[in-house]
Amino acid sequence: MTTRRAFIQKSVTGTALFGLGALSLESFASDHIQKLTILHSNDVHSRIDPFPDDDKKYPGMGGMANKAALISKIRAQEDNVLLLDAGDIFQGTPYFNFYHGELEMKLMTAMGYDAGTMGNHDFDAGIDGFAAQLPHAGFPILVANYDFTDTVLQDKVLRYTTFQKKEIKVGVFGLGIELAGLVPGSLYAQTKYLDPVIIAQEMANVLRYDEKCDYVICLSHLGYSYKDDKISDIKLAQTTEGIDLILGGHTHTFLEEPLKYKNLADQEVIVNQVGWAGVWLGRIDIFFERKKGKKWHSGKPVMVSKKTSE
C-alpha cells in the first residue's frame, strides 16, 4: 500500500498515484435501475496528515493518503462515481503556509476529484494566490454567484458543469458565501457577490431544462443553518426548486446522515455536510428507476482512517 509520505511526495512532483475512474467488475443488479455514487468533502483546511493517535477528538482520523485509498477502494466497487468538494480547501496547517495551496490541489487531482467550489478561506492568499494554484487542479472550480469580471479569476472559474454517467446526466454548480465581513476586501478585490437564491434558481433552470440533466447538485459554502435570517443550505433548499442535492460546507456540521427538506414545489431536496478536516468522507448512493421516473437514495458518512482505507 502506498505510504502517506510517498503519496505526498509524488503528488508534489505531479505524479498521479491512483488510477482514475476505475470501474467495478460487477454491474448493478437490474438493467432498469442505475446507481450513482456521490463522494464528497468540505472544509478540509489543508489537513494533509491524519490527526495524531493521541488526539482527544479525532485520534488517527483523516489524512489525504487514507482518503485516497478509501476512494480508490470505493471506485473499484462502483461503476458510476462522482467526487466533489464544497470549499475551504486551503488554510489550517503549515502545508498551506509553505506550499500556498499547490499541494492541496495536486493531491485532490491525484484522487480524481471531479469538481469543487470556493470557500472564504480559499481567498486567504488573495485571488491572485488562488489563481496561481489553478494550473495544479485537474478539475473545475465552480462558483455561480461570484462575479469575477475584471479579476484574475475571470473565465478561470466556471458557473456549472455536467457529467454523463451511463444514462444519467448530472449537473453541478457552486455557490459561495458573502465575503464582506469574512475576508479582507483586498483579498477578493473586485469580486462581486450575487444573491445565492436567485443564482441557484437560475442554475437549476439551466441545468434542468437547457442542459436536460437528470440530477442537479449544488456545491454550497453557505453554511448548513443559522439562528438568524442568513441564507443557509436549509433555506436554499426551501426557497428554490429543481435542485436534488445540496452538498454543504462552512459551518463544519457533522451530519450522521443526509437530511431531506421540501422545496417550493413540495419535492424533497437532500442536504448533507461532513464536518471538517477530512475526518469523514461523505457518501450518498442515488438509485434511478428510469422507466417509472423514480429515484431514491441511501447514505452514511465513512470515517477516514487507516483501518477504513485498507
Buried (B, 14 or more C-beta within 10 A) or exposed (E): EEEBEEBBEBBBEEEBBBEBEBBBEEEBEEEEBBBBBBBBBBBBBBBBBBBEEEEEEBEBBBBBBBBBBBBBBBBEEBBBBBBBBBBBBBBBBEBBEEBBBBBBBBBBBBBBBBBBBBBBBBBBBBBEBBBBBBEBBBBBBBBBBBBBEEBBBBEBBBBBBBBEBEEBBBBBBBBBBBBEEEBEEEBBBBBEBBEBBEBBBBBBBBBBEEBEBBBBBBBBBBBBBEEEEEBBBBBBBBBBBBBBBBBBBBBBBEBEEBBEBEBEEEEEBBBBBBBBBBBBBBBBBBBBEBEEEEBEBEBBBBBBBBEBBE
